[in-house]
Every structure is written in C-alpha cells, then in structure tokens.
C-alpha cells in the first residue's frame, strides 16, 4: 500500500469517526432540548410510570438536561469510556420502544401496536443510530480527534 493511500485512509478514518460522534451526540442534544422546551416525556416512560402534571414536567426537564449534557460531552469527545455506553443505552432504549417500527415500518405484518398515528417508518433510523453508537464504542481508541484522546496524547508527550 502506498504511503499516500495510508495517509488518506487515516484521515478518512479520523474524519468519519469525528462526524459520527458529532452527529450522534447532537441528536441526543436536540432530543434533550426538545424535552426541556416541550415538557414531553417519551410515551414508554409515561405509560409505565404513570407520570402526570408537575412530576411529568420535572421528569422531562431532568431527562432532557441529562441528554443535553451527555450529548454535548460526546460531541466534544470527553469521558467517552463512560458516556458512549450511556449514549448507546439511551438510543438503544429508544429503538426498543419503537421495535415494531424497525421490524415492520409500514405495518404490513405486525398489528396491535398503533401507539403512534403518523408514519412509523420515520423511526427506522433509530436502529441506524444505535448501530452508530455501538460502532463508536468499538472504535473509541481510533477516534483520534476526541478531546479526551488529544488530552492524554498531549500529557504522554511531555
């Protein structure tokens, strides 16, 4: 393999992991901001916990603030060893709550799960986002442009 191809490949890997980390992190930020602004709790949590009124708003604000913080730190690439699994767990829980929309996005085969009135095929990308979160965990050491990676490299070089 030529040296030029190795350089291009290394840059492509760094840029791809950066882009994936930033976009999945910002998705969590935007979902968290939506919870803060609207006061909505995901239907899975609301139905199971039976939240109502002030408790529901407090839960929404807390969940939203937590997601904003986790997402922002993932974007920056800080504390990834702890936060990337948390991000994956949040996205995995979201995917699990709309499993039927991932398995049967047009409701051709699965019935009895009509919780959402609008087109359920918009939820299919939650499986892609979850897969991206798992990929970020698997390739964490190769994510060279994360701040925690740069910080440790800088300290080791001194």
Secondary structure, DSSP 8 states (H G I E B T S, - for coil): --HHHHHHHHHHHHHHHHHHHHHHHHHHHHHHHHHHHH----HHHHHHHT--HHHHHHHHHHHHHHHHHHHHHHHHT-SHHHHHHHHHHHHHHHHHHTHHHHH-TT-SS--S-----S-GGGGTHHHHHHHHHHHHHHTGGG-TTSHHHHHHHHHHT-
